[in-house]
């Protein structure tokens, strides 16, 4: 049953991410990807609220909102909650994870682009 909650939340999160990003990019600014920034900041705020409210990671609402909805709304929400958890248990692990995530994802994106852009 948890897969159904994740799928429903994921579908809604992806659609809302698209609509909000397009709205912000088309109506507010195009100097930086403000739509993506808005989605990431909003998603991180919501994941903090929802994860705090649904402390049980086995709750159907946790599956729907945190894993499904926010997981597709923004991956930054998952990343940020993992960082907070790591900082609370082992700050060195948290710092290492931040550095590795930003470094490897940017390098992987660059490699992917250069492989297929000719």
VMD Tcl script that builds the backbone (N, CA, C; Angstrom):
set m [mol new atoms 354]
animate dup $m
set s [atomselect $m all]
$s set {name element resname resid chain x y z} {
  {N N UNK 1 A 0.823 -1.199 0.000}
  {CA C UNK 1 A 0.000 0.000 0.000}
  {C C UNK 1 A 0.866 1.261 0.000}
  {N N UNK 2 A 2.047 1.178 0.611}
  {CA C UNK 2 A 2.909 2.356 0.660}
  {C C UNK 2 A 3.331 2.799 -0.738}
  {N N UNK 3 A 3.477 1.864 -1.678}
  {CA C UNK 3 A 3.843 2.199 -3.057}
  {C C UNK 3 A 2.766 3.073 -3.686}
  {N N UNK 4 A 1.505 2.799 -3.390}
  {CA C UNK 4 A 0.404 3.600 -3.925}
  {C C UNK 4 A 0.471 5.033 -3.402}
  {N N UNK 5 A 0.725 5.187 -2.113}
  {CA C UNK 5 A 0.863 6.529 -1.537}
  {C C UNK 5 A 2.021 7.288 -2.189}
  {N N UNK 6 A 3.134 6.597 -2.382}
  {CA C UNK 6 A 4.305 7.224 -2.999}
  {C C UNK 6 A 3.993 7.632 -4.439}
  {N N UNK 7 A 3.329 6.757 -5.183}
  {CA C UNK 7 A 3.006 7.044 -6.583}
  {C C UNK 7 A 2.043 8.223 -6.706}
  {N N UNK 8 A 1.020 8.255 -5.880}
  {CA C UNK 8 A 0.060 9.363 -5.928}
  {C C UNK 8 A 0.730 10.685 -5.546}
  {N N UNK 9 A 1.500 10.658 -4.479}
  {CA C UNK 9 A 2.212 11.869 -4.064}
  {C C UNK 9 A 3.224 12.308 -5.109}
  {N N UNK 10 A 3.931 11.351 -5.696}
  {CA C UNK 10 A 4.936 11.668 -6.708}
  {C C UNK 10 A 4.329 12.318 -7.935}
  {N N UNK 11 A 3.200 11.825 -8.376}
  {CA C UNK 11 A 2.525 12.418 -9.532}
  {C C UNK 11 A 2.106 13.849 -9.267}
  {N N UNK 12 A 1.516 14.075 -8.115}
  {CA C UNK 12 A 1.080 15.430 -7.767}
  {C C UNK 12 A 2.269 16.376 -7.594}
  {N N UNK 13 A 3.330 15.890 -6.965}
  {CA C UNK 13 A 4.511 16.726 -6.754}
  {C C UNK 13 A 5.174 17.137 -8.051}
  {N N UNK 14 A 5.255 16.213 -9.001}
  {CA C UNK 14 A 5.887 16.520 -10.286}
  {C C UNK 14 A 5.092 17.563 -11.057}
  {N N UNK 15 A 3.771 17.419 -11.063}
  {CA C UNK 15 A 2.921 18.388 -11.770}
  {C C UNK 15 A 3.018 19.762 -11.113}
  {N N UNK 16 A 2.952 19.805 -9.799}
  {CA C UNK 16 A 3.041 21.092 -9.107}
  {C C UNK 16 A 4.406 21.741 -9.308}
  {N N UNK 17 A 5.474 20.942 -9.310}
  {CA C UNK 17 A 6.814 21.484 -9.569}
  {C C UNK 17 A 6.857 22.149 -10.936}
  {N N UNK 18 A 6.335 21.476 -11.943}
  {CA C UNK 18 A 6.321 22.039 -13.290}
  {C C UNK 18 A 5.528 23.344 -13.335}
  {N N UNK 19 A 4.315 23.342 -12.778}
  {CA C UNK 19 A 3.468 24.529 -12.833}
  {C C UNK 19 A 4.086 25.710 -12.093}
  {N N UNK 20 A 4.603 25.473 -10.898}
  {CA C UNK 20 A 5.193 26.554 -10.109}
  {C C UNK 20 A 6.465 27.084 -10.760}
  {N N UNK 21 A 7.305 26.198 -11.248}
  {CA C UNK 21 A 8.545 26.617 -11.903}
  {C C UNK 21 A 8.239 27.455 -13.136}
  {N N UNK 22 A 7.314 27.004 -13.959}
  {CA C UNK 22 A 6.940 27.750 -15.164}
  {C C UNK 22 A 6.352 29.108 -14.807}
  {N N UNK 23 A 5.491 29.148 -13.807}
  {CA C UNK 23 A 4.874 30.410 -13.414}
  {C C UNK 23 A 5.930 31.418 -12.957}
  {N N UNK 24 A 6.802 30.994 -12.070}
  {CA C UNK 24 A 7.826 31.901 -11.545}
  {C C UNK 24 A 8.767 32.336 -12.659}
  {N N UNK 25 A 9.227 31.406 -13.465}
  {CA C UNK 25 A 10.162 31.757 -14.541}
  {C C UNK 25 A 9.538 32.693 -15.576}
  {N N UNK 26 A 8.261 32.535 -15.848}
  {CA C UNK 26 A 7.599 33.358 -16.859}
  {C C UNK 26 A 7.087 34.689 -16.338}
  {N N UNK 27 A 6.896 34.817 -15.026}
  {CA C UNK 27 A 6.264 36.015 -14.489}
  {C C UNK 27 A 7.101 36.829 -13.513}
  {N N UNK 28 A 8.191 36.282 -13.034}
  {CA C UNK 28 A 8.932 37.002 -11.999}
  {C C UNK 28 A 10.333 37.366 -12.448}
  {N N UNK 29 A 11.119 36.405 -12.867}
  {CA C UNK 29 A 12.500 36.702 -13.205}
  {C C UNK 29 A 13.060 35.639 -14.129}
  {N N UNK 30 A 14.033 36.036 -14.933}
  {CA C UNK 30 A 14.733 35.048 -15.738}
  {C C UNK 30 A 16.243 35.250 -15.659}
  {N N UNK 31 A 16.701 36.020 -14.668}
  {CA C UNK 31 A 18.139 36.232 -14.498}
  {C C UNK 31 A 18.832 34.990 -13.963}
  {N N UNK 32 A 18.174 34.297 -13.073}
  {CA C UNK 32 A 18.652 33.022 -12.541}
  {C C UNK 32 A 17.463 32.068 -12.558}
  {N N UNK 33 A 17.676 30.771 -12.415}
  {CA C UNK 33 A 16.545 29.832 -12.394}
  {C C UNK 33 A 15.734 29.984 -11.101}
  {N N UNK 34 A 15.058 31.115 -10.989}
  {CA C UNK 34 A 14.321 31.432 -9.772}
  {C C UNK 34 A 13.177 30.462 -9.517}
  {N N UNK 35 A 12.607 29.903 -10.578}
  {CA C UNK 35 A 11.543 28.917 -10.399}
  {C C UNK 35 A 12.055 27.678 -9.689}
  {N N UNK 36 A 13.208 27.190 -10.111}
  {CA C UNK 36 A 13.810 26.024 -9.470}
  {C C UNK 36 A 14.220 26.340 -8.039}
  {N N UNK 37 A 14.797 27.512 -7.842}
  {CA C UNK 37 A 15.179 27.918 -6.489}
  {C C UNK 37 A 13.950 27.979 -5.589}
  {N N UNK 38 A 12.874 28.549 -6.098}
  {CA C UNK 38 A 11.638 28.654 -5.313}
  {C C UNK 38 A 11.114 27.278 -4.919}
  {N N UNK 39 A 11.100 26.369 -5.882}
  {CA C UNK 39 A 10.619 25.013 -5.620}
  {C C UNK 39 A 11.508 24.331 -4.581}
  {N N UNK 40 A 12.822 24.472 -4.723}
  {CA C UNK 40 A 13.734 23.833 -3.776}
  {C C UNK 40 A 13.577 24.389 -2.369}
  {N N UNK 41 A 13.485 25.705 -2.232}
  {CA C UNK 41 A 13.341 26.310 -0.899}
  {C C UNK 41 A 12.000 25.933 -0.288}
  {N N UNK 42 A 10.931 26.047 -1.065}
  {CA C UNK 42 A 9.607 25.685 -0.566}
  {C C UNK 42 A 9.544 24.206 -0.181}
  {N N UNK 43 A 10.105 23.350 -1.031}
  {CA C UNK 43 A 10.112 21.914 -0.735}
  {C C UNK 43 A 10.887 21.589 0.530}
  {N N UNK 44 A 12.004 22.264 0.731}
  {CA C UNK 44 A 12.803 22.026 1.941}
  {C C UNK 44 A 12.064 22.496 3.193}
  {N N UNK 45 A 11.371 23.627 3.086}
  {CA C UNK 45 A 10.568 24.098 4.224}
  {C C UNK 45 A 9.467 23.093 4.548}
  {N N UNK 46 A 8.769 22.636 3.511}
  {CA C UNK 46 A 7.661 21.702 3.723}
  {C C UNK 46 A 8.161 20.371 4.266}
  {N N UNK 47 A 9.307 19.873 3.761}
  {CA C UNK 47 A 9.801 18.582 4.260}
  {C C UNK 47 A 10.158 18.689 5.741}
  {N N UNK 48 A 10.675 19.831 6.163}
  {CA C UNK 48 A 10.957 20.014 7.589}
  {C C UNK 48 A 9.688 19.963 8.417}
  {N N UNK 49 A 8.650 20.648 7.943}
  {CA C UNK 49 A 7.368 20.656 8.654}
  {C C UNK 49 A 6.741 19.269 8.692}
  {N N UNK 50 A 6.679 18.619 7.535}
  {CA C UNK 50 A 6.009 17.321 7.434}
  {C C UNK 50 A 6.786 16.242 8.173}
  {N N UNK 51 A 8.111 16.234 8.030}
  {CA C UNK 51 A 8.920 15.219 8.719}
  {C C UNK 51 A 8.818 15.399 10.225}
  {N N UNK 52 A 8.713 16.647 10.667}
  {CA C UNK 52 A 8.541 16.884 12.097}
  {C C UNK 52 A 7.166 16.455 12.583}
  {N N UNK 53 A 6.143 16.706 11.784}
  {CA C UNK 53 A 4.772 16.374 12.175}
  {C C UNK 53 A 4.521 14.879 12.108}
  {N N UNK 54 A 4.963 14.229 11.026}
  {CA C UNK 54 A 4.817 12.785 10.874}
  {C C UNK 54 A 6.149 12.144 11.221}
  {N N UNK 55 A 6.482 12.131 12.496}
  {CA C UNK 55 A 7.785 11.632 12.926}
  {C C UNK 55 A 7.986 10.164 12.552}
  {N N UNK 56 A 6.896 9.413 12.466}
  {CA C UNK 56 A 6.997 8.000 12.107}
  {C C UNK 56 A 7.219 7.867 10.611}
  {N N UNK 57 A 8.331 7.238 10.243}
  {CA C UNK 57 A 8.639 7.053 8.827}
  {C C UNK 57 A 7.827 5.918 8.208}
  {N N UNK 58 A 6.932 5.321 8.971}
  {CA C UNK 58 A 6.081 4.267 8.417}
  {C C UNK 58 A 4.647 4.756 8.243}
  {N N UNK 59 A 4.389 6.015 8.526}
  {CA C UNK 59 A 3.057 6.586 8.368}
  {C C UNK 59 A 2.700 6.712 6.892}
  {N N UNK 60 A 1.460 6.394 6.510}
  {CA C UNK 60 A 1.049 6.581 5.115}
  {C C UNK 60 A 1.236 8.025 4.638}
  {N N UNK 61 A 1.022 8.987 5.511}
  {CA C UNK 61 A 1.192 10.388 5.129}
  {C C UNK 61 A 2.661 10.733 4.921}
  {N N UNK 62 A 3.548 10.064 5.646}
  {CA C UNK 62 A 4.982 10.249 5.421}
  {C C UNK 62 A 5.343 9.739 4.026}
  {N N UNK 63 A 4.840 8.567 3.663}
  {CA C UNK 63 A 5.091 8.023 2.325}
  {C C UNK 63 A 4.548 8.960 1.247}
  {N N UNK 64 A 3.314 9.446 1.453}
  {CA C UNK 64 A 2.673 10.313 0.469}
  {C C UNK 64 A 3.412 11.647 0.326}
  {N N UNK 65 A 3.622 12.345 1.441}
  {CA C UNK 65 A 4.192 13.692 1.379}
  {C C UNK 65 A 5.704 13.712 1.218}
  {N N UNK 66 A 6.426 13.025 2.090}
  {CA C UNK 66 A 7.890 13.137 2.100}
  {C C UNK 66 A 8.514 12.380 0.939}
  {N N UNK 67 A 8.181 11.111 0.807}
  {CA C UNK 67 A 8.815 10.309 -0.240}
  {C C UNK 67 A 8.190 10.592 -1.604}
  {N N UNK 68 A 6.866 10.604 -1.684}
  {CA C UNK 68 A 6.186 10.793 -2.963}
  {C C UNK 68 A 6.145 12.239 -3.415}
  {N N UNK 69 A 5.315 13.047 -2.746}
  {CA C UNK 69 A 5.079 14.419 -3.178}
  {C C UNK 69 A 6.362 15.246 -3.189}
  {N N UNK 70 A 7.037 15.316 -2.059}
  {CA C UNK 70 A 8.242 16.151 -1.993}
  {C C UNK 70 A 9.416 15.529 -2.723}
  {N N UNK 71 A 9.442 14.211 -2.821}
  {CA C UNK 71 A 10.499 13.547 -3.571}
  {C C UNK 71 A 10.476 13.906 -5.043}
  {N N UNK 72 A 9.277 14.122 -5.580}
  {CA C UNK 72 A 9.199 14.530 -6.979}
  {C C UNK 72 A 9.087 16.036 -7.124}
  {N N UNK 73 A 8.636 16.714 -6.097}
  {CA C UNK 73 A 8.560 18.180 -6.124}
  {C C UNK 73 A 9.967 18.761 -6.152}
  {N N UNK 74 A 10.849 18.197 -5.350}
  {CA C UNK 74 A 12.240 18.614 -5.320}
  {C C UNK 74 A 13.092 17.575 -4.632}
  {N N UNK 75 A 14.214 17.217 -5.230}
  {CA C UNK 75 A 15.122 16.296 -4.554}
  {C C UNK 75 A 15.912 17.000 -3.464}
  {N N UNK 76 A 15.909 18.302 -3.487}
  {CA C UNK 76 A 16.611 19.034 -2.429}
  {C C UNK 76 A 15.973 18.790 -1.071}
  {N N UNK 77 A 14.677 18.490 -1.044}
  {CA C UNK 77 A 14.024 18.219 0.238}
  {C C UNK 77 A 14.589 16.954 0.867}
  {N N UNK 78 A 14.788 15.897 0.072}
  {CA C UNK 78 A 15.374 14.666 0.596}
  {C C UNK 78 A 16.815 14.901 1.023}
  {N N UNK 79 A 17.563 15.606 0.195}
  {CA C UNK 79 A 18.957 15.915 0.494}
  {C C UNK 79 A 19.070 16.712 1.797}
  {N N UNK 80 A 18.234 17.720 1.958}
  {CA C UNK 80 A 18.339 18.574 3.141}
  {C C UNK 80 A 17.982 17.839 4.425}
  {N N UNK 81 A 16.964 16.978 4.377}
  {CA C UNK 81 A 16.601 16.247 5.595}
  {C C UNK 81 A 17.697 15.247 5.955}
  {N N UNK 82 A 18.342 14.638 4.951}
  {CA C UNK 82 A 19.453 13.730 5.220}
  {C C UNK 82 A 20.635 14.473 5.833}
  {N N UNK 83 A 20.904 15.673 5.341}
  {CA C UNK 83 A 22.005 16.479 5.891}
  {C C UNK 83 A 21.740 16.828 7.346}
  {N N UNK 84 A 20.530 17.267 7.651}
  {CA C UNK 84 A 20.180 17.604 9.042}
  {C C UNK 84 A 20.362 16.386 9.942}
  {N N UNK 85 A 19.884 15.221 9.482}
  {CA C UNK 85 A 20.034 14.000 10.275}
  {C C UNK 85 A 21.506 13.654 10.484}
  {N N UNK 86 A 22.321 13.800 9.427}
  {CA C UNK 86 A 23.752 13.526 9.570}
  {C C UNK 86 A 24.433 14.523 10.499}
  {N N UNK 87 A 24.102 15.796 10.373}
  {CA C UNK 87 A 24.688 16.814 11.254}
  {C C UNK 87 A 24.347 16.523 12.714}
  {N N UNK 88 A 23.131 16.042 12.953}
  {CA C UNK 88 A 22.718 15.729 14.324}
  {C C UNK 88 A 23.446 14.518 14.895}
  {N N UNK 89 A 23.863 13.575 14.018}
  {CA C UNK 89 A 24.522 12.379 14.520}
  {C C UNK 89 A 26.043 12.423 14.371}
  {N N UNK 90 A 26.534 13.016 13.281}
  {CA C UNK 90 A 27.976 13.058 13.036}
  {C C UNK 90 A 28.262 14.176 12.033}
  {N N UNK 91 A 28.676 15.311 12.526}
  {CA C UNK 91 A 28.842 16.494 11.669}
  {C C UNK 91 A 29.863 16.269 10.556}
  {N N UNK 92 A 30.912 15.493 10.821}
  {CA C UNK 92 A 31.910 15.218 9.789}
  {C C UNK 92 A 31.290 14.434 8.623}
  {N N UNK 93 A 30.428 13.477 8.939}
  {CA C UNK 93 A 29.723 12.743 7.885}
  {C C UNK 93 A 28.822 13.676 7.085}
  {N N UNK 94 A 28.162 14.596 7.765}
  {CA C UNK 94 A 27.301 15.560 7.089}
  {C C UNK 94 A 28.077 16.452 6.135}
  {N N UNK 95 A 29.195 16.971 6.584}
  {CA C UNK 95 A 30.035 17.831 5.742}
  {C C UNK 95 A 30.566 17.045 4.546}
  {N N UNK 96 A 31.007 15.818 4.797}
  {CA C UNK 96 A 31.516 14.968 3.719}
  {C C UNK 96 A 30.425 14.719 2.676}
  {N N UNK 97 A 29.220 14.423 3.137}
  {CA C UNK 97 A 28.100 14.161 2.233}
  {C C UNK 97 A 27.772 15.389 1.380}
  {N N UNK 98 A 27.787 16.576 1.983}
  {CA C UNK 98 A 27.521 17.809 1.231}
  {C C UNK 98 A 28.571 17.999 0.140}
  {N N UNK 99 A 29.834 17.885 0.515}
  {CA C UNK 99 A 30.926 18.090 -0.447}
  {C C UNK 99 A 30.863 17.056 -1.567}
  {N N UNK 100 A 30.685 15.790 -1.207}
  {CA C UNK 100 A 30.618 14.738 -2.225}
  {C C UNK 100 A 29.409 14.911 -3.138}
  {N N UNK 101 A 28.269 15.256 -2.567}
  {CA C UNK 101 A 27.061 15.407 -3.371}
  {C C UNK 101 A 27.218 16.527 -4.391}
  {N N UNK 102 A 27.636 17.706 -3.941}
  {CA C UNK 102 A 27.779 18.816 -4.884}
  {C C UNK 102 A 28.880 18.541 -5.906}
  {N N UNK 103 A 29.996 18.018 -5.460}
  {CA C UNK 103 A 31.109 17.757 -6.379}
  {C C UNK 103 A 30.740 16.704 -7.420}
  {N N UNK 104 A 30.277 15.552 -6.965}
  {CA C UNK 104 A 29.994 14.453 -7.880}
  {C C UNK 104 A 28.816 14.737 -8.800}
  {N N UNK 105 A 27.774 15.394 -8.296}
  {CA C UNK 105 A 26.625 15.646 -9.159}
  {C C UNK 105 A 26.956 16.662 -10.248}
  {N N UNK 106 A 27.729 17.661 -9.929}
  {CA C UNK 106 A 28.118 18.650 -10.941}
  {C C UNK 106 A 29.045 18.012 -11.963}
  {N N UNK 107 A 30.020 17.238 -11.509}
  {CA C UNK 107 A 30.933 16.554 -12.426}
  {C C UNK 107 A 30.163 15.552 -13.292}
  {N N UNK 108 A 29.259 14.789 -12.698}
  {CA C UNK 108 A 28.478 13.809 -13.456}
  {C C UNK 108 A 27.607 14.496 -14.510}
  {N N UNK 109 A 27.019 15.626 -14.149}
  {CA C UNK 109 A 26.226 16.384 -15.115}
  {C C UNK 109 A 27.095 16.861 -16.264}
  {N N UNK 110 A 28.264 17.370 -15.957}
  {CA C UNK 110 A 29.187 17.850 -16.989}
  {C C UNK 110 A 29.602 16.698 -17.911}
  {N N UNK 111 A 29.961 15.563 -17.337}
  {CA C UNK 111 A 30.353 14.403 -18.138}
  {C C UNK 111 A 29.193 13.953 -19.023}
  {N N UNK 112 A 28.002 13.868 -18.442}
  {CA C UNK 112 A 26.836 13.482 -19.224}
  {C C UNK 112 A 26.573 14.426 -20.379}
  {N N UNK 113 A 26.708 15.701 -20.126}
  {CA C UNK 113 A 26.494 16.682 -21.198}
  {C C UNK 113 A 27.554 16.565 -22.292}
  {N N UNK 114 A 28.807 16.400 -21.896}
  {CA C UNK 114 A 29.880 16.348 -22.895}
  {C C UNK 114 A 29.858 15.048 -23.693}
  {N N UNK 115 A 29.362 13.982 -23.104}
  {CA C UNK 115 A 29.276 12.705 -23.808}
  {C C UNK 115 A 28.243 12.800 -24.937}
  {N N UNK 116 A 27.117 13.450 -24.658}
  {CA C UNK 116 A 26.029 13.462 -25.624}
  {C C UNK 116 A 25.919 14.738 -26.434}
  {N N UNK 117 A 26.662 15.777 -26.086}
  {CA C UNK 117 A 26.677 16.994 -26.898}
  {C C UNK 117 A 27.866 16.953 -27.825}
  {N N UNK 118 A 27.603 16.922 -29.083}
  {CA C UNK 118 A 28.707 16.859 -30.040}
  {C C UNK 118 A 28.567 17.938 -31.066}
}
mol reanalyze $m
mol bondsrecalc $m
mol representation Tube
mol addrep $m
